[in-house]
Amino acid sequence: MIRSRKHPIAAIGLTLLCALLLLPIAFTFFYSFFPKTEMQAYLALRGRYDGSWLPILLSPKLFSLRQYYTILIEDTVYLRLFFNSLYYTVTILLGQAVFVPAMACGLSRFRFRGRELLFFTVLAMMLMPFQVTQVPNVITLRIMGLMNTSWAVVLPMWFTPFYIFLLRQFMIGIPSEMFEAGMVDGAGAIRGYFYVLLPVCRPVLGAALALSFADSWNMVEQPLVYLQNEATRPLSVMFNVLTDTRADIAFAGAALYILPTLILYFYFQEDILLGVQLSDLK
Amino acid sequence: MKKVAIRAGVILAVVLACSMFFAQTILTVTTPKIKYVQVAYRRFEEKVEFTSALYFARTDKIALPDAAKTPITVDRLYVRVGDLVNAGDTICTTRLSDDFQKSVDDASDALVKAREEYMQNEVANIKLVDHTDTDKNETFREVNDAGAALAQAQSEILGAAAKLGLVLPQDAAQWAALVQQQNDENLTALMETTLVAQTRVTAANQAFLDTYATSKTKKELYDFLNRRAELQRTVDRAQNTLVQLVATSQAMTTVRAEHAGYVLALALAEGETYAGGGPAYELSATEDPPVLRVDVSGRQRVFATGMRAEIQGEFGPLRTEVARVVREGVDKKYLHIALSSELISQLGGVRAMLEKGATVGVTYRAQDNTSVLPAAAVRTDGSDTTAFVYVAEETDGGLWGGSTVARKTPVTITDRGDKEVAVREDLRYSRVVYQEDRALTDGGRVMEYVD
């Protein structure tokens, strides 16, 4: 750990870097209180290519909460899409909570023929970009009759390879004596899974949950491809369309959209760091 | 940190949930509610109420000229204002004034007195009458007799000729030739008689002239004859005066209608004296039926013949129409509302209409079709020329969904009434706001009011 007293330059540099990285989020929240006319005029400067810099607005001419009123009260389409995002995220997390730890446990705790091949397949799928698997997914979903339904988005996400890998790597590090102690007490495989393994994996589960939440909350490609009905798409996909005609609520909508992720991050902050460490990904 | 995150998460969830739950309620409460109307495209109509009076185009004001000389006191009145009379119907009976009766008595006394004086003169000079110049008298009598005989013969021949269809001229010298042409025995005989009478008159006149030239009358006789002639003239004057007075009284005791018509005014009343100085009564001309006249002077509306009119009767409105539009002078303009006999009877008759008039509603109708809106829909900015309406438009916000907004649209008023306004712009396919629960703004969101 770099201590700021011994390495002040590094500390200052990193602080500045952090500030720079946090600047977009800060601007999002800051500009969300600017009135509609001022924000529309400011955003109209984006198309200017005369070499001049985009000015930074430091304070609004008139502090306004009208934008929040618009998206929360006046036009509920934002909230409908917000809850679409929430629905998909929660459904995906619930499914992942059922399948991912179980698959990780199977790949780490049990020895069976084809285990390594299966693990290799998981690794390979983890490395493949979405665009590669998109077409087979579409065909599969069409055959199953799930296209243009929420299952088309949710089902593939229940078996995300990265979290299987993450949990599997953590579970390998758990000593087998803990399971044997449980077996001595009469716990079988299932009870050992629920009462021994999962409590021990709480930190990495938290990390996985947070990361998975962020993934699901921000997913764009899957709903764009699998859902034709705009009313069923999540806010991550429709946000650009919404703010295309209503630039005044762009920042307010974005600020509101960031909040759940931020809250979840603050809650699982330590688990995320611990989980990343324990999975040897640093 | 976890607790802070949990609290923040809970607060966010509550805010979002409350927003979802109360959003529509807040929108409903904060959005102006409107009622709109689909604009009609038709002729602007407005019913305008007027107070009308019964009107006759021509009236005759009839005076009694003799009343100026002999005032009359109305004894009994047989008609009232509004009655329909025929020619010769009795208007009233009168009694002559005491002064007139006194003048009749005076005239009668004067005649009696004149006759008495005449007779006294005759009696006082009876001897002179006997010893008057016989020749002159005889010739004078002969002249009178011959003249009377000639007059009688002429009268008979005129009557006989008239029966035969022959009109004899005034010049009697032409009669013989005309009678001869008729070849009628009776007529011829009468002509001979007339000729004989004419000859006799000629001879008598000549004889009188001859006698007058030669004879001399005594002074007393002369004076007597002069006095007699003077008294005779006095008697004649007295008699003429009395005859005139009696004839006047005959004419004045019964006042009759000169022609048929409605009695429009009466200056006569029972027990009151009428001394001339103005018309005694007023009659309408029967060939002009009565109408209801409405004063529309100064009105900006252009009323025309044929426009629908309704007269407020006792049991409801009665339909009729505008018969004529009449201008009198530069400023005055009237509508004549047609009245049939059935309408007049339904309105209580001419008498009732003369007493109280009638309320008439004339429906003004514009000539061209325009957009007609409720008056509440048209607003102004303070001056009459800048009028506007709010039109409810559906906007498509794309993913944001549609909403109804109020758009301010300027209009030009062509006709304005109490309940409706006609504008020049074609707003047939527009929904115009005519009622709202709070002030509207151009482009502001609105919501239709639903019970």
Contacts between the chains, C-beta under 8 A, distances in Angstrom:
chain1	res1	chain2	res2	distance
A	72	B	15	7.6
A	72	B	16	7.8
A	72	B	19	3.9
A	72	B	23	6.8
A	73	B	19	6.3
A	73	B	22	7.5
A	73	B	23	4.7
A	73	B	26	5.0
A	73	B	27	6.4
A	74	B	23	7.6
A	74	B	27	6.2
A	74	B	445	7.8
A	75	B	397	7.4
A	75	B	400	5.1
A	75	B	401	6.7
A	76	B	19	7.8
A	76	B	20	6.8
A	76	B	23	4.9
A	76	B	24	7.5
A	77	B	399	5.9
A	77	B	400	5.3
A	77	B	401	5.7
A	79	B	16	6.7
A	79	B	19	6.1
A	79	B	20	5.4
A	79	B	23	7.3
A	82	B	16	7.0
A	83	B	16	7.9
A	83	B	20	7.5
A	230	B	399	6.4
A	238	B	399	6.4
A	241	B	398	7.4
A	241	B	399	5.5
A	242	B	399	5.7
A	242	B	400	6.9
A	245	B	397	6.8
A	245	B	398	5.6
A	245	B	399	7.8
A	245	B	400	7.0
A	246	B	397	7.9
A	246	B	400	6.6
A	259	B	8	7.7
A	259	B	12	5.6
A	260	B	9	7.4
A	260	B	12	6.7
A	263	B	5	5.1
A	263	B	8	4.8
A	263	B	9	4.6
A	263	B	12	6.5
A	264	B	5	7.4
A	264	B	9	7.6
A	266	B	1	5.6
A	266	B	2	7.7
A	266	B	4	6.6
A	266	B	5	4.0
A	266	B	8	7.4
A	267	B	1	7.4
A	267	B	2	5.3
A	267	B	5	3.7
A	267	B	6	6.7
A	267	B	9	7.4
A	269	B	1	6.5
